[in-house]
């Protein structure tokens, strides 16, 4: 029984499922050329089983703790000269717990994450805003290299 419980705990800890996808586009005018940036975000849910199943007559303490992270992939084109990629991650955008086994709660957790879609959209827009300085620095590098060459 202990081996089975341990195997269940290990499997639940390794469980991760994509729940939602997000997209955003930004266009910036720059002396190096128009910068077009495409952002694609994906939500990754990780679960961790905690507690124990109760013996007959005793309550169970089983809970499934979950957290959802946002991974954003950016592709930017600076004029016709440069194309760059960047990955950004925001861990623990939202989290929670549900009673019971994690492997029985996947659909419920996905529904909870989907209900918080606006939270992920806000987190993605924050990452996009933070990325703006990186895109401008890459464009400035193109201008500087163009002057030197």
MOCOR-V483510 format. One record per residue. PHI is phi as a letter, one per 30 degrees, with the letter a starting at -180 (NA if undefined). Layout:
# MOCOR-V483510
PHI + PHI
This chain:
# MOCOR-V483510
NA + d + d + d + d + d + d + d + d + d + d + d + d + d + d + b + b + d + c + a + b + b + b + a + b + b + b + b + d + b + e + d + k + d + c + c + c + c + c + b + c + b + c + b + c + c + b + b + d + b + i + b + d + d + d + e + i + c + d + d + c + d + b + c + d + b + b + b + c + c + c + c + c + c + b + b + c + c + h + c + c + b + b + b + b + a + c + b + b + c + d + h + d + a + a + a + a + b + d + j + d + d + d + c + c + e + d + d + d + d + d + d + d + d + d + c + e + d + d + d + d + d + d + d + d + d + d + d + d + d + d + e + d + d + d + d + d + d + d + d + d + d + d + d + d + d + d + d + d
